[in-house]
Amino acid sequence: MEKVIDVKNPKEVIEYLNKVDVDEYIEIYFGRVHVEGRLMHHDDGYVRLINDGYGIIEIDVNEILDDLLELVHTKENERVILRFY
């Protein structure tokens, strides 16, 4: 099941991250960059992911809010896409 949420205020992504559990899959698209991996840790916009190919990736979402395009959260049979277009 896929659910798309159009976000008008990018700060809502920080609130959404509080709903994501450790080990769930996250994809972050910003500018021309795409990072993805299983969530290891998040704290007020600071996100640490583990990627199978690159290892640990750390991002402060607060620093990329102006360039954020999508955040995708995948868990079990559900995929949630937060769009910022």
PDB file of N, CA, C and O in Angstrom:
ATOM      1  N   MET A   1       0.842  -1.177   0.000  1.00  0.00           N
ATOM      2  CA  MET A   1       0.000   0.000   0.000  1.00  0.00           C
ATOM      3  C   MET A   1       0.886   1.238   0.000  1.00  0.00           C
ATOM      4  O   MET A   1       1.844   1.316   0.769  1.00  0.00           O
ATOM      5  N   GLU A   2       0.574   2.202  -0.854  1.00  0.00           N
ATOM      6  CA  GLU A   2       1.340   3.436  -0.947  1.00  0.00           C
ATOM      7  C   GLU A   2       0.447   4.618  -0.602  1.00  0.00           C
ATOM      8  O   GLU A   2      -0.690   4.715  -1.064  1.00  0.00           O
ATOM      9  N   LYS A   3       0.982   5.513   0.217  1.00  0.00           N
ATOM     10  CA  LYS A   3       0.244   6.701   0.644  1.00  0.00           C
ATOM     11  C   LYS A   3       1.115   7.917   0.345  1.00  0.00           C
ATOM     12  O   LYS A   3       2.285   7.955   0.724  1.00  0.00           O
ATOM     13  N   VAL A   4       0.541   8.911  -0.338  1.00  0.00           N
ATOM     14  CA  VAL A   4       1.270  10.127  -0.681  1.00  0.00           C
ATOM     15  C   VAL A   4       0.697  11.282   0.133  1.00  0.00           C
ATOM     16  O   VAL A   4      -0.515  11.495   0.174  1.00  0.00           O
ATOM     17  N   ILE A   5       1.596  12.024   0.782  1.00  0.00           N
ATOM     18  CA  ILE A   5       1.204  13.179   1.574  1.00  0.00           C
ATOM     19  C   ILE A   5       1.923  14.404   1.011  1.00  0.00           C
ATOM     20  O   ILE A   5       3.153  14.455   0.995  1.00  0.00           O
ATOM     21  N   ASP A   6       1.157  15.384   0.553  1.00  0.00           N
ATOM     22  CA  ASP A   6       1.743  16.644   0.089  1.00  0.00           C
ATOM     23  C   ASP A   6       1.950  17.547   1.297  1.00  0.00           C
ATOM     24  O   ASP A   6       1.007  17.867   2.021  1.00  0.00           O
ATOM     25  N   VAL A   7       3.184  17.949   1.500  1.00  0.00           N
ATOM     26  CA  VAL A   7       3.551  18.742   2.673  1.00  0.00           C
ATOM     27  C   VAL A   7       3.791  20.177   2.248  1.00  0.00           C
ATOM     28  O   VAL A   7       4.576  20.441   1.338  1.00  0.00           O
ATOM     29  N   LYS A   8       3.120  21.092   2.902  1.00  0.00           N
ATOM     30  CA  LYS A   8       3.299  22.517   2.598  1.00  0.00           C
ATOM     31  C   LYS A   8       4.409  23.119   3.449  1.00  0.00           C
ATOM     32  O   LYS A   8       5.145  23.988   2.980  1.00  0.00           O
ATOM     33  N   ASN A   9       4.536  22.676   4.672  1.00  0.00           N
ATOM     34  CA  ASN A   9       5.569  23.166   5.578  1.00  0.00           C
ATOM     35  C   ASN A   9       6.606  22.057   5.777  1.00  0.00           C
ATOM     36  O   ASN A   9       6.302  21.045   6.408  1.00  0.00           O
ATOM     37  N   PRO A  10       7.812  22.226   5.257  1.00  0.00           N
ATOM     38  CA  PRO A  10       8.826  21.174   5.365  1.00  0.00           C
ATOM     39  C   PRO A  10       9.154  20.760   6.802  1.00  0.00           C
ATOM     40  O   PRO A  10       9.661  19.660   7.023  1.00  0.00           O
ATOM     41  N   LYS A  11       8.876  21.616   7.767  1.00  0.00           N
ATOM     42  CA  LYS A  11       9.141  21.256   9.167  1.00  0.00           C
ATOM     43  C   LYS A  11       8.292  20.056   9.610  1.00  0.00           C
ATOM     44  O   LYS A  11       8.615  19.393  10.596  1.00  0.00           O
ATOM     45  N   GLU A  12       7.205  19.782   8.876  1.00  0.00           N
ATOM     46  CA  GLU A  12       6.363  18.631   9.206  1.00  0.00           C
ATOM     47  C   GLU A  12       7.129  17.322   9.081  1.00  0.00           C
ATOM     48  O   GLU A  12       6.760  16.328   9.707  1.00  0.00           O
ATOM     49  N   VAL A  13       8.187  17.309   8.285  1.00  0.00           N
ATOM     50  CA  VAL A  13       8.980  16.092   8.145  1.00  0.00           C
ATOM     51  C   VAL A  13       9.664  15.749   9.468  1.00  0.00           C
ATOM     52  O   VAL A  13       9.823  14.573   9.793  1.00  0.00           O
ATOM     53  N   ILE A  14      10.061  16.745  10.218  1.00  0.00           N
ATOM     54  CA  ILE A  14      10.681  16.511  11.525  1.00  0.00           C
ATOM     55  C   ILE A  14       9.669  15.840  12.447  1.00  0.00           C
ATOM     56  O   ILE A  14      10.011  14.903  13.168  1.00  0.00           O
ATOM     57  N   GLU A  15       8.429  16.314  12.427  1.00  0.00           N
ATOM     58  CA  GLU A  15       7.372  15.707  13.236  1.00  0.00           C
ATOM     59  C   GLU A  15       7.096  14.280  12.770  1.00  0.00           C
ATOM     60  O   GLU A  15       6.866  13.389  13.588  1.00  0.00           O
ATOM     61  N   TYR A  16       7.119  14.066  11.454  1.00  0.00           N
ATOM     62  CA  TYR A  16       6.860  12.728  10.924  1.00  0.00           C
ATOM     63  C   TYR A  16       7.953  11.747  11.358  1.00  0.00           C
ATOM     64  O   TYR A  16       7.660  10.590  11.660  1.00  0.00           O
ATOM     65  N   LEU A  17       9.197  12.197  11.390  1.00  0.00           N
ATOM     66  CA  LEU A  17      10.298  11.306  11.772  1.00  0.00           C
ATOM     67  C   LEU A  17      10.111  10.722  13.169  1.00  0.00           C
ATOM     68  O   LEU A  17      10.637   9.650  13.466  1.00  0.00           O
ATOM     69  N   ASN A  18       9.373  11.414  14.020  1.00  0.00           N
ATOM     70  CA  ASN A  18       9.104  10.882  15.363  1.00  0.00           C
ATOM     71  C   ASN A  18       8.240   9.626  15.313  1.00  0.00           C
ATOM     72  O   ASN A  18       8.198   8.867  16.281  1.00  0.00           O
ATOM     73  N   LYS A  19       7.544   9.395  14.183  1.00  0.00           N
ATOM     74  CA  LYS A  19       6.698   8.215  14.024  1.00  0.00           C
ATOM     75  C   LYS A  19       7.465   7.020  13.450  1.00  0.00           C
ATOM     76  O   LYS A  19       6.948   5.903  13.423  1.00  0.00           O
ATOM     77  N   VAL A  20       8.688   7.256  12.995  1.00  0.00           N
ATOM     78  CA  VAL A  20       9.484   6.208  12.360  1.00  0.00           C
ATOM     79  C   VAL A  20      10.255   5.439  13.424  1.00  0.00           C
ATOM     80  O   VAL A  20      10.908   6.031  14.284  1.00  0.00           O
ATOM     81  N   ASP A  21      10.173   4.130  13.357  1.00  0.00           N
ATOM     82  CA  ASP A  21      10.879   3.280  14.309  1.00  0.00           C
ATOM     83  C   ASP A  21      12.256   2.902  13.788  1.00  0.00           C
ATOM     84  O   ASP A  21      12.496   2.892  12.580  1.00  0.00           O
ATOM     85  N   VAL A  22      13.144   2.596  14.700  1.00  0.00           N
ATOM     86  CA  VAL A  22      14.482   2.130  14.350  1.00  0.00           C
ATOM     87  C   VAL A  22      14.360   0.889  13.471  1.00  0.00           C
ATOM     88  O   VAL A  22      13.502   0.038  13.705  1.00  0.00           O
ATOM     89  N   ASP A  23      15.206   0.792  12.477  1.00  0.00           N
ATOM     90  CA  ASP A  23      15.303  -0.315  11.527  1.00  0.00           C
ATOM     91  C   ASP A  23      14.293  -0.221  10.384  1.00  0.00           C
ATOM     92  O   ASP A  23      14.291  -1.087   9.509  1.00  0.00           O
ATOM     93  N   GLU A  24      13.443   0.789  10.363  1.00  0.00           N
ATOM     94  CA  GLU A  24      12.552   0.983   9.223  1.00  0.00           C
ATOM     95  C   GLU A  24      13.326   1.726   8.133  1.00  0.00           C
ATOM     96  O   GLU A  24      14.281   2.447   8.421  1.00  0.00           O
ATOM     97  N   TYR A  25      12.909   1.544   6.888  1.00  0.00           N
ATOM     98  CA  TYR A  25      13.648   2.045   5.734  1.00  0.00           C
ATOM     99  C   TYR A  25      13.225   3.463   5.369  1.00  0.00           C
ATOM    100  O   TYR A  25      12.036   3.765   5.272  1.00  0.00           O
ATOM    101  N   ILE A  26      14.215   4.327   5.170  1.00  0.00           N
ATOM    102  CA  ILE A  26      13.987   5.738   4.852  1.00  0.00           C
ATOM    103  C   ILE A  26      14.752   6.094   3.575  1.00  0.00           C
ATOM    104  O   ILE A  26      15.889   5.663   3.383  1.00  0.00           O
ATOM    105  N   GLU A  27      14.123   6.878   2.713  1.00  0.00           N
ATOM    106  CA  GLU A  27      14.793   7.450   1.550  1.00  0.00           C
ATOM    107  C   GLU A  27      14.588   8.958   1.630  1.00  0.00           C
ATOM    108  O   GLU A  27      13.481   9.429   1.890  1.00  0.00           O
ATOM    109  N   ILE A  28      15.660   9.707   1.404  1.00  0.00           N
ATOM    110  CA  ILE A  28      15.579  11.169   1.447  1.00  0.00           C
ATOM    111  C   ILE A  28      16.107  11.703   0.121  1.00  0.00           C
ATOM    112  O   ILE A  28      17.237  11.418  -0.275  1.00  0.00           O
ATOM    113  N   TYR A  29      15.264  12.489  -0.563  1.00  0.00           N
ATOM    114  CA  TYR A  29      15.623  13.094  -1.841  1.00  0.00           C
ATOM    115  C   TYR A  29      15.716  14.600  -1.641  1.00  0.00           C
ATOM    116  O   TYR A  29      14.741  15.237  -1.242  1.00  0.00           O
ATOM    117  N   PHE A  30      16.880  15.167  -1.915  1.00  0.00           N
ATOM    118  CA  PHE A  30      17.040  16.613  -1.794  1.00  0.00           C
ATOM    119  C   PHE A  30      18.034  17.084  -2.850  1.00  0.00           C
ATOM    120  O   PHE A  30      19.071  16.460  -3.076  1.00  0.00           O
ATOM    121  N   GLY A  31      17.689  18.211  -3.494  1.00  0.00           N
ATOM    122  CA  GLY A  31      18.532  18.701  -4.579  1.00  0.00           C
ATOM    123  C   GLY A  31      18.720  17.598  -5.611  1.00  0.00           C
ATOM    124  O   GLY A  31      17.747  17.047  -6.126  1.00  0.00           O
ATOM    125  N   ARG A  32      19.957  17.283  -5.904  1.00  0.00           N
ATOM    126  CA  ARG A  32      20.270  16.180  -6.819  1.00  0.00           C
ATOM    127  C   ARG A  32      20.787  14.961  -6.075  1.00  0.00           C
ATOM    128  O   ARG A  32      21.426  14.091  -6.667  1.00  0.00           O
ATOM    129  N   VAL A  33      20.518  14.898  -4.805  1.00  0.00           N
ATOM    130  CA  VAL A  33      21.054  13.838  -3.952  1.00  0.00           C
ATOM    131  C   VAL A  33      19.934  12.920  -3.472  1.00  0.00           C
ATOM    132  O   VAL A  33      18.803  13.348  -3.242  1.00  0.00           O
ATOM    133  N   HIS A  34      20.278  11.670  -3.332  1.00  0.00           N
ATOM    134  CA  HIS A  34      19.342  10.667  -2.823  1.00  0.00           C
ATOM    135  C   HIS A  34      20.123   9.783  -1.862  1.00  0.00           C
ATOM    136  O   HIS A  34      21.132   9.191  -2.247  1.00  0.00           O
ATOM    137  N   VAL A  35      19.671   9.689  -0.622  1.00  0.00           N
ATOM    138  CA  VAL A  35      20.272   8.779   0.350  1.00  0.00           C
ATOM    139  C   VAL A  35      19.178   7.865   0.886  1.00  0.00           C
ATOM    140  O   VAL A  35      18.009   8.246   0.958  1.00  0.00           O
ATOM    141  N   GLU A  36      19.571   6.667   1.255  1.00  0.00           N
ATOM    142  CA  GLU A  36      18.591   5.717   1.771  1.00  0.00           C
ATOM    143  C   GLU A  36      19.271   4.715   2.683  1.00  0.00           C
ATOM    144  O   GLU A  36      20.474   4.466   2.596  1.00  0.00           O
ATOM    145  N   GLY A  37      18.459   4.151   3.557  1.00  0.00           N
ATOM    146  CA  GLY A  37      18.958   3.123   4.450  1.00  0.00           C
ATOM    147  C   GLY A  37      17.991   2.876   5.589  1.00  0.00           C
ATOM    148  O   GLY A  37      16.936   3.503   5.683  1.00  0.00           O
ATOM    149  N   ARG A  38      18.371   1.955   6.445  1.00  0.00           N
ATOM    150  CA  ARG A  38      17.569   1.655   7.633  1.00  0.00           C
ATOM    151  C   ARG A  38      17.900   2.667   8.724  1.00  0.00           C
ATOM    152  O   ARG A  38      19.064   2.998   8.948  1.00  0.00           O
ATOM    153  N   LEU A  39      16.873   3.147   9.390  1.00  0.00           N
ATOM    154  CA  LEU A  39      17.049   4.156  10.433  1.00  0.00           C
ATOM    155  C   LEU A  39      17.749   3.553  11.642  1.00  0.00           C
ATOM    156  O   LEU A  39      17.307   2.548  12.200  1.00  0.00           O
ATOM    157  N   MET A  40      18.844   4.183  12.033  1.00  0.00           N
ATOM    158  CA  MET A  40      19.560   3.783  13.244  1.00  0.00           C
ATOM    159  C   MET A  40      19.174   4.686  14.417  1.00  0.00           C
ATOM    160  O   MET A  40      19.040   4.241  15.557  1.00  0.00           O
ATOM    161  N   HIS A  41      18.999   5.989  14.090  1.00  0.00           N
ATOM    162  CA  HIS A  41      18.775   6.973  15.150  1.00  0.00           C
ATOM    163  C   HIS A  41      18.201   8.247  14.526  1.00  0.00           C
ATOM    164  O   HIS A  41      18.550   8.610  13.402  1.00  0.00           O
ATOM    165  N   HIS A  42      17.330   8.911  15.256  1.00  0.00           N
ATOM    166  CA  HIS A  42      16.900  10.253  14.856  1.00  0.00           C
ATOM    167  C   HIS A  42      16.615  11.065  16.103  1.00  0.00           C
ATOM    168  O   HIS A  42      16.119  10.551  17.106  1.00  0.00           O
ATOM    169  N   ASP A  43      16.942  12.354  16.016  1.00  0.00           N
ATOM    170  CA  ASP A  43      16.743  13.253  17.145  1.00  0.00           C
ATOM    171  C   ASP A  43      16.563  14.667  16.605  1.00  0.00           C
ATOM    172  O   ASP A  43      17.528  15.295  16.169  1.00  0.00           O
ATOM    173  N   ASP A  44      15.342  15.163  16.634  1.00  0.00           N
ATOM    174  CA  ASP A  44      15.025  16.535  16.240  1.00  0.00           C
ATOM    175  C   ASP A  44      15.597  16.899  14.868  1.00  0.00           C
ATOM    176  O   ASP A  44      16.172  17.974  14.696  1.00  0.00           O
ATOM    177  N   GLY A  45      15.438  16.001  13.898  1.00  0.00           N
ATOM    178  CA  GLY A  45      15.879  16.280  12.538  1.00  0.00           C
ATOM    179  C   GLY A  45      17.215  15.669  12.176  1.00  0.00           C
ATOM    180  O   GLY A  45      17.530  15.531  10.994  1.00  0.00           O
ATOM    181  N   TYR A  46      17.999  15.302  13.161  1.00  0.00           N
ATOM    182  CA  TYR A  46      19.268  14.632  12.892  1.00  0.00           C
ATOM    183  C   TYR A  46      18.968  13.152  12.665  1.00  0.00           C
ATOM    184  O   TYR A  46      18.361  12.498  13.513  1.00  0.00           O
ATOM    185  N   VAL A  47      19.398  12.628  11.514  1.00  0.00           N
ATOM    186  CA  VAL A  47      19.071  11.263  11.130  1.00  0.00           C
ATOM    187  C   VAL A  47      20.351  10.492  10.857  1.00  0.00           C
ATOM    188  O   VAL A  47      21.250  10.989  10.178  1.00  0.00           O
ATOM    189  N   ARG A  48      20.432   9.292  11.381  1.00  0.00           N
ATOM    190  CA  ARG A  48      21.550   8.389  11.097  1.00  0.00           C
ATOM    191  C   ARG A  48      20.973   7.131  10.469  1.00  0.00           C
ATOM    192  O   ARG A  48      20.155   6.437  11.073  1.00  0.00           O
ATOM    193  N   LEU A  49      21.417   6.844   9.226  1.00  0.00           N
ATOM    194  CA  LEU A  49      20.953   5.677   8.487  1.00  0.00           C
ATOM    195  C   LEU A  49      22.108   4.706   8.292  1.00  0.00           C
ATOM    196  O   LEU A  49      23.273   5.106   8.281  1.00  0.00           O
ATOM    197  N   ILE A  50      21.780   3.433   8.140  1.00  0.00           N
ATOM    198  CA  ILE A  50      22.782   2.438   7.757  1.00  0.00           C
ATOM    199  C   ILE A  50      22.423   1.961   6.358  1.00  0.00           C
ATOM    200  O   ILE A  50      21.340   1.422   6.126  1.00  0.00           O
ATOM    201  N   ASN A  51      23.352   2.169   5.429  1.00  0.00           N
ATOM    202  CA  ASN A  51      23.172   1.799   4.037  1.00  0.00           C
ATOM    203  C   ASN A  51      24.050   0.579   3.762  1.00  0.00           C
ATOM    204  O   ASN A  51      25.206   0.538   4.184  1.00  0.00           O
ATOM    205  N   ASP A  52      23.506  -0.415   3.056  1.00  0.00           N
ATOM    206  CA  ASP A  52      24.249  -1.653   2.810  1.00  0.00           C
ATOM    207  C   ASP A  52      25.546  -1.410   2.045  1.00  0.00           C
ATOM    208  O   ASP A  52      26.532  -2.102   2.298  1.00  0.00           O
ATOM    209  N   GLY A  53      25.580  -0.468   1.133  1.00  0.00           N
ATOM    210  CA  GLY A  53      26.773  -0.227   0.326  1.00  0.00           C
ATOM    211  C   GLY A  53      27.739   0.794   0.896  1.00  0.00           C
ATOM    212  O   GLY A  53      28.952   0.664   0.731  1.00  0.00           O
ATOM    213  N   TYR A  54      27.205   1.821   1.574  1.00  0.00           N
ATOM    214  CA  TYR A  54      28.035   2.934   2.023  1.00  0.00           C
ATOM    215  C   TYR A  54      28.247   2.982   3.532  1.00  0.00           C
ATOM    216  O   TYR A  54      29.045   3.788   4.009  1.00  0.00           O
ATOM    217  N   GLY A  55      27.578   2.169   4.268  1.00  0.00           N
ATOM    218  CA  GLY A  55      27.731   2.196   5.724  1.00  0.00           C
ATOM    219  C   GLY A  55      26.817   3.225   6.353  1.00  0.00           C
ATOM    220  O   GLY A  55      25.667   3.382   5.942  1.00  0.00           O
ATOM    221  N   ILE A  56      27.328   3.922   7.345  1.00  0.00           N
ATOM    222  CA  ILE A  56      26.527   4.886   8.105  1.00  0.00           C
ATOM    223  C   ILE A  56      26.490   6.231   7.382  1.00  0.00           C
ATOM    224  O   ILE A  56      27.523   6.765   6.980  1.00  0.00           O
ATOM    225  N   ILE A  57      25.273   6.767   7.226  1.00  0.00           N
ATOM    226  CA  ILE A  57      25.051   8.077   6.615  1.00  0.00           C
ATOM    227  C   ILE A  57      24.353   8.941   7.657  1.00  0.00           C
ATOM    228  O   ILE A  57      23.344   8.536   8.235  1.00  0.00           O
ATOM    229  N   GLU A  58      24.894  10.131   7.891  1.00  0.00           N
ATOM    230  CA  GLU A  58      24.311  11.054   8.862  1.00  0.00           C
ATOM    231  C   GLU A  58      23.861  12.322   8.147  1.00  0.00           C
ATOM    232  O   GLU A  58      24.607  12.895   7.353  1.00  0.00           O
ATOM    233  N   ILE A  59      22.637  12.754   8.434  1.00  0.00           N
ATOM    234  CA  ILE A  59      22.071  13.950   7.800  1.00  0.00           C
ATOM    235  C   ILE A  59      21.310  14.751   8.844  1.00  0.00           C
ATOM    236  O   ILE A  59      20.568  14.196   9.655  1.00  0.00           O
ATOM    237  N   ASP A  60      21.503  16.050   8.810  1.00  0.00           N
ATOM    238  CA  ASP A  60      20.674  16.940   9.620  1.00  0.00           C
ATOM    239  C   ASP A  60      19.605  17.504   8.683  1.00  0.00           C
ATOM    240  O   ASP A  60      19.880  18.403   7.888  1.00  0.00           O
ATOM    241  N   VAL A  61      18.409  16.981   8.779  1.00  0.00           N
ATOM    242  CA  VAL A  61      17.323  17.368   7.882  1.00  0.00           C
ATOM    243  C   VAL A  61      17.038  18.866   7.989  1.00  0.00           C
ATOM    244  O   VAL A  61      16.627  19.483   7.006  1.00  0.00           O
ATOM    245  N   ASN A  62      17.246  19.455   9.149  1.00  0.00           N
ATOM    246  CA  ASN A  62      17.034  20.897   9.309  1.00  0.00           C
ATOM    247  C   ASN A  62      17.898  21.702   8.345  1.00  0.00           C
ATOM    248  O   ASN A  62      17.486  22.775   7.904  1.00  0.00           O
ATOM    249  N   GLU A  63      19.082  21.208   8.012  1.00  0.00           N
ATOM    250  CA  GLU A  63      20.001  21.930   7.129  1.00  0.00           C
ATOM    251  C   GLU A  63      19.628  21.810   5.655  1.00  0.00           C
ATOM    252  O   GLU A  63      20.093  22.607   4.839  1.00  0.00           O
ATOM    253  N   ILE A  64      18.799  20.833   5.298  1.00  0.00           N
ATOM    254  CA  ILE A  64      18.449  20.626   3.888  1.00  0.00           C
ATOM    255  C   ILE A  64      16.971  20.894   3.598  1.00  0.00           C
ATOM    256  O   ILE A  64      16.494  20.573   2.510  1.00  0.00           O
ATOM    257  N   LEU A  65      16.248  21.469   4.540  1.00  0.00           N
ATOM    258  CA  LEU A  65      14.806  21.693   4.355  1.00  0.00           C
ATOM    259  C   LEU A  65      14.488  22.487   3.087  1.00  0.00           C
ATOM    260  O   LEU A  65      13.484  22.207   2.431  1.00  0.00           O
ATOM    261  N   ASP A  66      15.309  23.460   2.729  1.00  0.00           N
ATOM    262  CA  ASP A  66      15.041  24.269   1.534  1.00  0.00           C
ATOM    263  C   ASP A  66      15.180  23.455   0.251  1.00  0.00           C
ATOM    264  O   ASP A  66      14.565  23.797  -0.759  1.00  0.00           O
ATOM    265  N   ASP A  67      15.964  22.401   0.271  1.00  0.00           N
ATOM    266  CA  ASP A  67      16.214  21.586  -0.914  1.00  0.00           C
ATOM    267  C   ASP A  67      15.476  20.251  -0.888  1.00  0.00           C
ATOM    268  O   ASP A  67      15.575  19.474  -1.837  1.00  0.00           O
ATOM    269  N   LEU A  68      14.745  19.978   0.176  1.00  0.00           N
ATOM    270  CA  LEU A  68      14.077  18.693   0.346  1.00  0.00           C
ATOM    271  C   LEU A  68      12.965  18.516  -0.685  1.00  0.00           C
ATOM    272  O   LEU A  68      12.121  19.397  -0.849  1.00  0.00           O
ATOM    273  N   LEU A  69      12.967  17.376  -1.379  1.00  0.00           N
ATOM    274  CA  LEU A  69      11.941  17.067  -2.376  1.00  0.00           C
ATOM    275  C   LEU A  69      10.982  16.004  -1.862  1.00  0.00           C
ATOM    276  O   LEU A  69       9.765  16.165  -1.952  1.00  0.00           O
ATOM    277  N   GLU A  70      11.525  14.923  -1.326  1.00  0.00           N
ATOM    278  CA  GLU A  70      10.692  13.829  -0.815  1.00  0.00           C
ATOM    279  C   GLU A  70      11.384  13.119   0.330  1.00  0.00           C
ATOM    280  O   GLU A  70      12.611  13.044   0.396  1.00  0.00           O
ATOM    281  N   LEU A  71      10.579  12.610   1.212  1.00  0.00           N
ATOM    282  CA  LEU A  71      11.027  11.663   2.221  1.00  0.00           C
ATOM    283  C   LEU A  71      10.112  10.460   2.086  1.00  0.00           C
ATOM    284  O   LEU A  71       8.889  10.596   2.128  1.00  0.00           O
ATOM    285  N   VAL A  72      10.695   9.289   1.926  1.00  0.00           N
ATOM    286  CA  VAL A  72       9.918   8.067   1.749  1.00  0.00           C
ATOM    287  C   VAL A  72      10.206   7.148   2.922  1.00  0.00           C
ATOM    288  O   VAL A  72      11.362   6.907   3.270  1.00  0.00           O
ATOM    289  N   HIS A  73       9.151   6.644   3.521  1.00  0.00           N
ATOM    290  CA  HIS A  73       9.243   5.763   4.681  1.00  0.00           C
ATOM    291  C   HIS A  73       8.578   4.441   4.326  1.00  0.00           C
ATOM    292  O   HIS A  73       7.397   4.405   3.981  1.00  0.00           O
ATOM    293  N   THR A  74       9.340   3.356   4.412  1.00  0.00           N
ATOM    294  CA  THR A  74       8.817   2.037   4.086  1.00  0.00           C
ATOM    295  C   THR A  74       8.868   1.159   5.321  1.00  0.00           C
ATOM    296  O   THR A  74       9.899   1.048   5.983  1.00  0.00           O
ATOM    297  N   LYS A  75       7.736   0.539   5.619  1.00  0.00           N
ATOM    298  CA  LYS A  75       7.672  -0.416   6.719  1.00  0.00           C
ATOM    299  C   LYS A  75       6.691  -1.510   6.347  1.00  0.00           C
ATOM    300  O   LYS A  75       5.602  -1.236   5.843  1.00  0.00           O
ATOM    301  N   GLU A  76       7.074  -2.730   6.591  1.00  0.00           N
ATOM    302  CA  GLU A  76       6.261  -3.905   6.277  1.00  0.00           C
ATOM    303  C   GLU A  76       5.552  -3.745   4.940  1.00  0.00           C
ATOM    304  O   GLU A  76       6.227  -3.749   3.910  1.00  0.00           O
ATOM    305  N   ASN A  77       4.239  -3.604   4.896  1.00  0.00           N
ATOM    306  CA  ASN A  77       3.481  -3.514   3.648  1.00  0.00           C
ATOM    307  C   ASN A  77       3.016  -2.106   3.325  1.00  0.00           C
ATOM    308  O   ASN A  77       2.087  -1.926   2.538  1.00  0.00           O
ATOM    309  N   GLU A  78       3.651  -1.104   3.922  1.00  0.00           N
ATOM    310  CA  GLU A  78       3.203   0.267   3.734  1.00  0.00           C
ATOM    311  C   GLU A  78       4.373   1.152   3.292  1.00  0.00           C
ATOM    312  O   GLU A  78       5.492   1.018   3.788  1.00  0.00           O
ATOM    313  N   ARG A  79       4.097   2.042   2.366  1.00  0.00           N
ATOM    314  CA  ARG A  79       5.096   3.004   1.878  1.00  0.00           C
ATOM    315  C   ARG A  79       4.452   4.385   1.925  1.00  0.00           C
ATOM    316  O   ARG A  79       3.430   4.621   1.279  1.00  0.00           O
ATOM    317  N   VAL A  80       5.049   5.295   2.688  1.00  0.00           N
ATOM    318  CA  VAL A  80       4.529   6.652   2.834  1.00  0.00           C
ATOM    319  C   VAL A  80       5.508   7.606   2.165  1.00  0.00           C
ATOM    320  O   VAL A  80       6.705   7.585   2.449  1.00  0.00           O
ATOM    321  N   ILE A  81       4.986   8.442   1.276  1.00  0.00           N
ATOM    322  CA  ILE A  81       5.804   9.416   0.548  1.00  0.00           C
ATOM    323  C   ILE A  81       5.367  10.814   0.973  1.00  0.00           C
ATOM    324  O   ILE A  81       4.214  11.196   0.772  1.00  0.00           O
ATOM    325  N   LEU A  82       6.283  11.569   1.556  1.00  0.00           N
ATOM    326  CA  LEU A  82       6.018  12.970   1.873  1.00  0.00           C
ATOM    327  C   LEU A  82       6.653  13.791   0.756  1.00  0.00           C
ATOM    328  O   LEU A  82       7.870  13.750   0.570  1.00  0.00           O
ATOM    329  N   ARG A  83       5.833  14.539   0.009  1.00  0.00           N
ATOM    330  CA  ARG A  83       6.321  15.325  -1.136  1.00  0.00           C
ATOM    331  C   ARG A  83       6.327  16.803  -0.788  1.00  0.00           C
ATOM    332  O   ARG A  83       5.445  17.294  -0.084  1.00  0.00           O
ATOM    333  N   PHE A  84       7.335  17.506  -1.293  1.00  0.00           N
ATOM    334  CA  PHE A  84       7.505  18.933  -0.995  1.00  0.00           C
ATOM    335  C   PHE A  84       7.527  19.787  -2.250  1.00  0.00           C
ATOM    336  O   PHE A  84       8.086  20.883  -2.214  1.00  0.00           O
ATOM    337  N   TYR A  85       6.955  19.344  -3.348  1.00  0.00           N
ATOM    338  CA  TYR A  85       7.043  20.095  -4.610  1.00  0.00           C
ATOM    339  C   TYR A  85       6.238  21.363  -4.545  1.00  0.00           C
ATOM    340  O   TYR A  85       6.197  22.119  -5.516  1.00  0.00           O
TER     341      TYR A  85
END
